[in-house]
């Protein structure tokens, strides 16, 4: 069985459309959370995920929008949360509210969490991937860091598909969404967005202009440290 895995869409329907268009045929899809936030197309992204019945877990931005929980967000992230609350329908907010923090799917072979199996808000960078993160599942899918990573162990695979909507692994400000494919072998594929799918910046609210990756966070990710 081949599973297409996405994460951290963050309201970027332009990138999400590009990922779906580029992704080869798979047997199923899964999403490691944060469907909303940062970019302005929250409703479109929620609709796209729901229409495909994609098993999805709750990310910290999803919970912030759905529960009005206060998180220590920067100004851009906070503005994205506020914008999502204003533009999502009550039904869409209720869907976000219903998302679990962890899921076991595909006969229990794949576990999906947003940040860490024991704490959905904890960043788990590639340097921290280990068999200790795996339970009885063959594949553990994480998100949250916006940085792709994949490690194969005798016990199974730990992988992060990176971020569809706001990559933080050294990409330029123009979006380059990823289209990972996960199987028991945990293979991944990067897919560059074609030029005509770049964000129409003239239509973006001021708070969500194209994101430039944070060098500190990128460097920290490469060294495998977390705080």
C-alpha angles and dihedrals in degrees: 000000000000119000127195109218126199134172143176097024089166099191094302104137092168091061093039092054089050092051093050091046093050100040113103119234112293134179095235144351133230133187126207095206145262097098090163138043139071099036124061104240098082096137094049092050094047089049093049093051094045094047089057093045089231113181102243136180127209119264126199092260091049091052093045091055096042100043102026086234113168113242127181092253126163117244095267093050092045091051090050091053091049091048091051092052090052097047106035120089120241089251091055092048089050089053090053089048091053095055115113122226092233136024136187110206141171097041091320093296095116126050118194124199132156104228115353135344091248099036123026091202097052118105112233111193126195093260088062096052109120141149087257088075091060123086121177092318125102095217131033115197119200134178134169100093094072086221124113118236139160133181128177120207134175087257095051145283132307114195143167115198092204123230126315094194106032116016117197102186100100100290120146119255094267108088121264104178119198126230106199124183120206127199134148086288093051098226119176136198131196118217122194117218111242115244095254090060096059116126114278093233095187088068096049124103113243093255094062107047113147110301122240111210115252108245092208094054092043092051091046089052093050091052091049096237128139136188 
